[in-house]
Every structure is written in C-alpha cells, then in structure tokens.
C-alpha cells in the first residue's frame, strides 16, 4: 500500500507540471538564469536552410535541435493554425488552431533534412494524438512541416519505413503539412531550458526527454552538447 501511495504521489507531481513559465519574463523564483548565448544575426541566418516541426512543448524540442550537428539556430514559436499573431496565452489555452513549434536553421552541408526528420520522430511519441508527456491539447500535436514536395516525400518515406519496421504498437498520428506561416514565440520562451535549469518542468520532463534522445542517437549531437 505504501509503495502504491508513493507511486501515485510521483505521478501526481509529474502530471501537475506543465509547459508553462512562472512569470512572463522567463524568471524562475527558485532557479537561476544562465548567461544568454550570442545568437547569429538575421543576415547570417539567411544563408541557411530552414525546417519546421511541432512535437509537444517547444522548450523540449528547441533544446534537442539546438544540440544537433549542423543546426545553427532554433526559434520557438507557433504554426499550423490560421489565427494571426497568436500569443502564448492563447495557444497554451487551446484558444487557437496553432501548435507549439520550432523553426530550425541548419547548414545542409553538415546535416540533411532527412536527418532532421529522423530527430523529429526519434525525440517524441508520434502515436499520441494531441498529447506529449503531461501536455494535452491540439496545441501539442505532432506535425512534420514541409516547404516543398521533396521534403514532403522524405517525411512520408520515413513514416512508411517506421510502419514497415513496426517501430510502434499504435498508429502514427503525425500530421504532414505545408508550412504557411510561423510566428516567433515571446522572447522569454527562447532558450528556455538553458536559461531556466531549475524549472520543475525542465527538470522532470524536458531534460529526461533530451537524455532519452541522446541515448538513442549520440552520434547526431554536437561535441559540446549538454
């Protein structure tokens, strides 16, 4: 009975933690803020290719892609919906048709779009509809976006291979959509995992998710990956 109560308590704690900051400035009352990294300039980013993905809380997704070899910058934001200029409050409460997503700038000479798709499917569960970890709702749905037919073919081919290899026991529910518009999230969401290491969600959900991916594909991560 004691073991049952303990397990229940742990689950209750984990599922009471959500992808939501304690303040609108990205500050944690009990945590500490690490120094922000120097971001590439807009001009510098223009020389790279761009990919878009949605697979749950963008804090987690951004942190994983930031450490992938060949990725130069990752921006957290909103995509997949029709509303203009959505806010986190709107998206987080399911008041829009957007999903939390990331915009990935990458050097195609160092990493292919196909590898980024591999990272996408290898770092979340594509069989849970509108759900990743403790986060529920269509704003956390799985979407692999494409910007051209070649990218669409790569995504669909990867899904077909996963099905053929019977990687999952349940059907893959990932949406494959063309990207129409991406809206950057508020500044306090950018690099959230790195800047708020003591946030309960980061400790209990984001970092374990990162470590699971790292264990599966260590060869895809940069040497200085956290």
C-alpha positions in Angstrom: 0.0 0.0 0.0 2.8 2.4 0.9 4.5 1.7 -2.5 1.2 2.4 -4.3 0.8 5.7 -2.5 4.4 6.7 -3.3 4.0 5.9 -7.0 0.7 7.8 -7.1 2.4 10.8 -5.5 5.2 10.8 -8.0 2.8 10.6 -10.9 0.7 13.4 -9.4 3.7 15.7 -9.1 4.8 15.0 -12.7 1.4 15.5 -14.3 0.9 18.7 -12.3 3.9 20.2 -14.1 3.1 21.7 -17.5 4.9 23.6 -20.2 4.2 26.9 -18.6 6.6 29.6 -17.2 6.1 31.0 -13.7 6.5 34.6 -14.9 6.3 36.4 -18.3 9.9 37.3 -18.1 11.3 33.7 -18.1 12.5 34.2 -14.5 12.3 31.4 -12.0 11.8 32.3 -8.3 13.8 29.3 -7.1 16.0 28.8 -10.2 18.9 30.6 -11.7 19.4 32.2 -15.1 22.4 31.3 -17.1 24.0 33.7 -19.5 22.3 34.0 -22.8 24.2 32.8 -25.8 25.2 35.1 -28.7 22.6 34.5 -31.4 23.5 34.6 -35.1 22.4 37.8 -36.9 19.4 37.8 -39.2 21.8 38.3 -42.1 23.9 35.3 -41.1 20.8 33.1 -40.7 19.7 33.9 -44.3 22.4 31.7 -45.7 21.0 28.6 -44.0 18.1 26.3 -44.9 15.0 26.2 -42.6 12.8 23.4 -41.3 9.8 23.4 -39.1 8.5 20.8 -36.6 5.9 20.5 -33.8 6.1 17.7 -31.2 4.9 18.9 -27.9 6.3 21.6 -25.6 8.6 23.8 -27.7 11.1 24.2 -24.8 11.9 20.5 -25.1 12.0 20.5 -28.9 14.2 23.6 -29.2 16.7 22.2 -26.7 17.1 18.9 -28.7 17.5 20.6 -32.1 19.9 23.2 -30.7 22.4 20.4 -30.0 22.1 18.6 -33.3 25.2 18.8 -35.5 24.7 21.3 -38.3 21.9 23.2 -36.6 22.8 26.9 -36.3 19.7 28.3 -34.5 16.3 27.2 -33.3 13.4 29.5 -32.6 10.4 28.5 -30.6 7.0 29.7 -32.0 3.6 28.8 -33.3 2.5 27.3 -36.5 -0.2 25.1 -38.1 -3.1 27.4 -37.4 -4.9 30.3 -39.1 -5.0 33.0 -36.5 -2.7 35.9 -37.0 -0.1 36.9 -34.4 -1.1 34.4 -31.7 0.1 34.8 -28.2 1.3 32.1 -25.8 -1.7 32.7 -23.5 -4.0 32.0 -26.5 -2.1 29.0 -27.8 -1.4 27.5 -24.4 -5.1 27.6 -23.5 -6.1 26.0 -26.8 -7.8 29.1 -28.0 -6.2 28.9 -31.5 -5.6 26.3 -34.1 -1.9 26.7 -33.8 0.6 24.2 -32.3 3.8 25.0 -30.3 6.5 24.6 -33.0 10.1 25.3 -33.7 11.9 26.9 -36.7 15.3 25.2 -37.3 18.1 26.9 -39.2 20.6 24.4 -40.5 23.6 24.0 -42.8 22.6 21.4 -45.4 26.3 20.7 -45.9 26.5 19.4 -42.3 23.1 17.9 -41.8 20.4 16.8 -44.1 16.6 17.5 -43.9 16.2 13.7 -43.7 18.3 13.6 -40.6 16.2 16.4 -39.0 13.2 14.3 -39.7 14.9 11.4 -38.0 15.5 13.6 -35.0 11.8 14.6 -35.0 10.5 11.1 -34.9 13.2 9.9 -32.6 12.6 12.5 -29.9 8.9 12.2 -29.3 6.0 9.8 -29.5 4.2 10.3 -32.8 1.4 7.9 -31.8 -0.2 10.0 -29.1 -2.9 12.3 -30.5 -2.8 15.9 -29.2 -0.6 14.7 -26.3 3.1 14.7 -25.3 4.0 13.8 -21.8 2.0 15.8 -19.3 0.9 18.3 -22.0 -2.6 17.7 -23.5 -4.4 19.5 -26.3 -4.1 20.1 -30.0 -1.5 22.8 -29.3 0.8 19.9 -28.5 0.1 17.8 -31.6 2.7 16.2 -33.8 3.3 17.9 -37.1 6.1 17.5 -39.6 6.0 20.5 -41.9 7.4 20.7 -45.4 8.3 23.7 -47.6 8.5 21.7 -50.9 7.5 18.4 -52.4 10.9 16.9 -51.9 10.7 17.4 -48.2 7.1 16.0 -48.1 8.4 12.9 -49.8 11.2 12.5 -47.3 8.7 12.8 -44.4 6.2 10.3 -45.9 9.0 7.9 -46.8 10.3 8.0 -43.2 6.8 7.3 -41.8 6.3 4.4 -44.2 9.6 2.9 -43.1 8.6 3.3 -39.4 5.4 1.4 -40.1 7.2 -1.3 -42.1 9.6 -1.8 -39.3 6.8 -1.9 -36.8 8.6 0.6 -34.5 5.3 1.5 -32.8 2.5 -0.6 -31.5 0.0 2.2 -32.2 -0.8 4.1 -35.4 1.4 7.2 -36.2 -0.9 10.2 -35.9 1.7 12.8 -37.1 0.3 15.4 -39.4 2.3 16.2 -42.6 1.5 19.7 -43.6 3.0 22.5 -45.7 4.2 25.4 -43.7 2.2 28.6 -44.3 3.2 30.9 -41.5 5.5 30.7 -38.5 5.1 33.2 -35.6 8.0 33.6 -33.2 7.1 33.0 -29.6 7.6 35.6 -27.0 11.3 36.3 -26.1 11.1 34.7 -22.7 10.4 31.3 -24.3 13.6 31.3 -26.4 16.4 29.1 -25.0 14.1 28.4 -22.1 15.7 25.1 -21.0 19.2 26.6 -20.9 18.1 29.7 -19.1 15.8 28.1 -16.5 17.5 24.8 -15.4 15.7 24.7 -12.1 12.2 25.0 -13.5 10.3 21.8 -12.3 9.1 21.1 -15.9 12.6 21.3 -17.2 13.9 19.0 -14.5 11.2 16.4 -14.6 10.1 16.4 -18.3 12.4 18.3 -20.7 15.8 17.1 -19.5 14.7 13.4 -19.3 13.3 13.7 -22.8 16.6 15.1 -24.0 18.5 12.3 -22.3 16.3 9.7 -23.9 17.1 11.1 -27.4 20.8 11.4 -26.6 20.9 7.8 -25.5 19.4 6.7 -28.9 21.3 9.0 -31.2 24.5 10.2 -29.6 26.2 10.4 -33.0 23.8 13.2 -34.0 24.8 15.6 -31.2 27.5 18.2 -31.1 30.6 17.6 -29.0 29.7 20.3 -26.6 26.0 19.2 -26.2 24.7 19.5 -22.7 
